[in-house]
Amino acid sequence: MKLLFSSWLGDVVDNRGKSPTDCANVKNIPLDFGDSGVVSAFIGWNGIIIVSQPYDIVEMTYQYAKALQDSSCAKCFPCRTGTKVMEDLLLDILEGKGDSGSLDQLERLCDSISNNSKCGIGQLGPTGIEHSLRYFKEDYQAYLSGAKKRSGFKYPYKMTAPCTVACPTGMDIPLYIEHIKDGNFAGSLQTIREASLMASSLGRACFHPCENNCRRANVDDPIAICKLKRFAWDYEDQHAVDKPEPPEKHKHKEKVAVIGAGPAGLVCAYYLTLQGYPVTIFEKLPFGGGAIRTGIPQYRVPDPALDREIGYLQELGVEIRYGVHFGKDETFQSLRGKGYKAFFLGTGADISKPMRVEGEKEGYSGFYSGIDILMQVQMKTCPVPRGERALVVGGGNTAMDCARSFIRMGARVTVVYRRTEKELPADPHEYHDSLDEGVEYMFLEAPKRIIAENGKVVGLESQKMKLGEPDESGRRRPVPIEGSEHVIPADYIISAIGQDCDIFYLKDEPGVGISKWDNPLVDEDTLQADVKDVFAGGDCVTGPLTLVDASGQGKRAAQSIGQYLRGEPVRISDEQRMEKIIAAIGAYDKDEQIPNPKGWKRQPMPICDRELKLNSFEEVELGYTQPQAMEEAARCMRCYIVGLACVVPSDGRADK
């Protein structure tokens, strides 16, 4: 679709009056708004985007001013009062009561509110209004003269923040940080729990995409969003705090079966319980936590921290049955016969991808998959490789966990990766911590053959690579260098190049589609399968992603399951559609110049003694003290933004 007008980020594109063939293509914005129609225009913190006719810029601007007023926290006078005055002035114009002086007053208000407000709503919000006055004067004159009447289109809006947009759970990050700044630690955790059960695990092991969208980084350092989340949980953990009870515990009779006690399943069960549904989780292992327990080492997420999260869920009324292998001990058919009305599949991705090199299927002693060896480390059944040479093949976070675990057991560890340091997919702080702990790296190396003697690994034949053109991932493709084969000595080789899903249980439910990657096929938005009582999310659907992605999908699935059980249409809300639009437009501008004074540095995370760090699995990060947490929280600039869409019926006619 072609772009009619845009003033976004000050880059003005005006195709009004031009032939469609001369117009630029619209940004990749989701324009479908479900049963409501299609998006024809958008107004927000960085300007205006108009996709197509029909639209009503004056009515849209009024609705946007109203949204700013409704979103204002009312803590500063310019925003609280100024947005209300703007709303009233624009309403007068719509009703034919305004005059040219109203436009002048609006312009002055935009400037005053932007320059004197204390948070993003007031500082950034007036930009869209100012642009409408600048570029659409004729539309305003039409209303002032009485030549135009209100169009009556639909105007959904969303208040969010750049950090919140980046969070798969949609967590209200500025609010929970503000609570910490104000000393309201219980209120902070309550806000976090509105978006996720797992404040403790996320606060320790999340790879914090939110911090990559933090506007504070445009001033000095991003806020330690992740570690402040942990602080909120730790405070409750260490103090006598009344934990909230679900107000509608077991209000409904329809039972839900959650398959898998990993992060997606635990979070889904949590939100179903808050809706009043009785939930049973079926887990094949003798403990809960999924990949958090079996794939994230103790030095990052200790078992007691995870146990307390799961215990909190059980206190809310969720039943967990351990040692039940779905597809064997129970099936879709058997559980339906026991009265379960809906299923959530959160079975993760716990099969290691093969390296596809000679020798990996020979059963050599000393060759492991990353998933298996991390499980053995967790269960304390792993051989102790003290003084021996370990090669970890791969560059992701699982590879980092394997390397850092083996370092702690006394091995000499080298990571073998086929691209360069720049292309490492692992979280940067994981990589830097591994270097500090003594892990070595061999870049531009591709394994070819596992070498063994008498059934025991002794080395890895590898070939040197060079980088060619970018592949489908956007990273430069590694290309073999002819004649560069060589042997890297090793006593252990750990393959950590990726994971697949084991969905054998779907043989009993052939109506559920399966993707070419052997994942259950579900609707991207609702996570509902073709078999209507089946939903799925987390790694079993997406492949191995992150704890926070799984948490977000568990939350979304619980919403859909509740709709299904109540006989409602299973669909995302207008607010969630707005989230998708804002994410596509981009809520964070890394090039934005922010006038705040620099130098308020991020609080360093206290860590354990270096000797303890290198020779045990004791938790490395100790957590913020109360003064540190409050100091770090005070750095937040409360960057709330508001975006509003003009939604018109598909036939272009408004409801009168």
DAJOWO-V691890 format. One record per residue. RES is the residue in one letter. PSI is psi as a letter, one per 20 degrees, with the letter a starting at -180 (* if undefined). Layout:
# DAJOWO-V691890
RES:PSI / RES:PSI
This chain:
# DAJOWO-V691890
M:q / K:q / L:p / L:g / F:q / S:p / S:j / W:p / L:k / G:j / D:n / V:p / V:o / D:o / N:j / R:p / G:i / K:r / S:q / P:h / T:h / D:i / C:q / A:q / N:q / V:q / K:r / N:m / I:p / P:o / L:h / D:p / F:l / G:b / D:i / S:h / G:c / V:q / V:p / S:i / A:r / F:p / I:q / G:b / W:i / N:j / G:b / I:q / I:p / I:p / V:g / S:r / Q:q / P:q / Y:r / D:n / I:h / V:g / E:g / M:g / T:h / Y:g / Q:h / Y:g / A:h / K:h / A:h / L:g / Q:g / D:h / S:i / S:p / C:i / A:j / K:i / C:q / F:g / P:g / C:g / R:g / T:h / G:g / T:h / K:g / V:g / M:g / E:g / D:g / L:g / L:h / L:g / D:g / I:g / L:h / E:j / G:j / K:i / G:r / D:a / S:h / G:h / S:h / L:g / D:g / Q:h / L:g / E:g / R:h / L:g / C:g / D:g / S:g / I:g / S:h / N:i / N:i / S:r / K:i / C:r / G:h / I:g / G:h / Q:g / L:h / G:g / P:i / T:g / G:h / I:g / E:h / H:h / S:h / L:h / R:g / Y:i / F:l / K:h / E:h / D:g / Y:g / Q:h / A:h / Y:g / L:h / S:i / G:j / A:i / K:q / K:r / R:q / S:h / G:k / F:r / K:p / Y:m / P:q / Y:r / K:p / M:p / T:a / A:q / P:g / C:g / T:h / V:h / A:i / C:p / P:i / T:i / G:k / M:p / D:n / I:g / P:h / L:g / Y:h / I:h / E:h / H:g / I:g / K:h / D:i / G:j / N:m / F:h / A:h / G:h / S:g / L:h / Q:g / T:g / I:g / R:i / E:i / A:h / S:q / L:h / M:l / A:h / S:g / S:g / L:h / G:i / R:h / A:j / C:q / F:k / H:m / P:h / C:h / E:h / N:i / N:j / C:p / R:h / R:h / A:h / N:i / V:g / D:e / D:q / P:q / I:q / A:m / I:g / C:g / K:h / L:h / K:g / R:g / F:g / A:g / W:g / D:h / Y:g / E:h / D:h / Q:j / H:q / A:n / V:p / D:p / K:q / P:q / E:q / P:p / P:h / E:l / K:p / H:k / K:h / H:q / K:i / E:p / K:q / V:p / A:p / V:p / I:o / G:p / A:k / G:a / P:g / A:g / G:g / L:g / V:g / C:g / A:h / Y:g / Y:h / L:h / T:g / L:h / Q:i / G:j / Y:p / P:p / V:p / T:p / I:p / F:p / E:p / K:h / L:r / P:j / F:r / G:r / G:h / G:c / A:h / I:g / R:g / T:i / G:i / I:o / P:r / Q:h / Y:i / R:g / V:n / P:q / D:g / P:h / A:g / L:h / D:h / R:h / E:g / I:h / G:h / Y:g / L:g / Q:h / E:h / L:i / G:j / V:p / E:p / I:p / R:o / Y:q / G:k / V:o / H:o / F:p / G:i / K:f / D:h / E:q / T:r / F:g / Q:g / S:h / L:h / R:h / G:h / K:j / G:j / Y:p / K:i / A:q / F:p / F:p / L:o / G:l / T:j / G:a / A:n / D:k / I:p / S:p / K:p / P:q / M:h / R:l / V:q / E:p / G:i / E:i / K:j / E:i / G:k / Y:p / S:p / G:i / F:p / Y:q / S:q / G:g / I:g / D:g / I:h / L:h / M:g / Q:h / V:g / Q:g / M:i / K:k / T:j / C:p / P:q / V:o / P:l / R:p / G:i / E:r / R:p / A:p / L:p / V:p / V:o / G:r / G:j / G:a / N:h / T:g / A:g / M:g / D:g / C:g / A:g / R:h / S:g / F:h / I:g / R:h / M:j / G:j / A:r / R:o / V:p / T:p / V:p / V:p / Y:p / R:i / R:b / T:r / E:h / K:h / E:j / L:p / P:i / A:q / D:p / P:h / H:h / E:g / Y:g / H:h / D:h / S:h / L:g / D:h / E:i / G:j / V:p / E:r / Y:q / M:o / F:r / L:l / E:p / A:p / P:q / K:h / R:p / I:p / I:p / A:q / E:p / N:k / G:j / K:p / V:p / V:i / G:r / L:p / E:p / S:q / Q:p / K:q / M:r / K:q / L:p / G:b / E:q / P:q / D:a / E:h / S:i / G:i / R:q / R:p / R:p / P:p / V:p / P:q / I:o / E:p / G:j / S:j / E:q / H:r / V:p / I:o / P:q / A:q / D:h / Y:q / I:p / I:o / S:o / A:l / I:j / G:r / Q:q / D:r / C:q / D:o / I:k / F:h / Y:i / L:i / K:h / D:i / E:m / P:i / G:i / V:p / G:q / I:p / S:r / K:i / W:j / D:l / N:q / P:p / L:p / V:r / D:p / E:h / D:g / T:i / L:k / Q:p / A:r / D:h / V:o / K:h / D:j / V:p / F:q / A:q / G:r / G:b / D:h / C:i / V:g / T:i / G:r / P:o / L:c / T:r / L:g / V:h / D:g / A:h / S:g / G:h / Q:h / G:g / K:g / R:g / A:h / A:h / Q:g / S:g / I:g / G:g / Q:g / Y:g / L:h / R:i / G:j / E:r / P:p / V:o / R:r / I:r / S:r / D:h / E:h / Q:h / R:h / M:h / E:g / K:h / I:g / I:h / A:h / A:h / I:h / G:o / A:i / Y:p / D:o / K:i / D:j / E:p / Q:o / I:p / P:j / N:q / P:p / K:r / G:i / W:n / K:q / R:p / Q:p / P:q / M:p / P:p / I:r / C:r / D:p / R:g / E:g / L:h / K:g / L:i / N:j / S:r / F:k / E:q / E:p / V:g / E:p / L:i / G:q / Y:q / T:r / Q:g / P:h / Q:g / A:g / M:h / E:g / E:g / A:h / A:i / R:i / C:p / M:j / R:m / C:l / Y:q / I:q / V:p / G:q / L:p / A:q / C:o / V:p / V:q / P:q / S:h / D:j / G:j / R:p / A:q / D:p / K:*
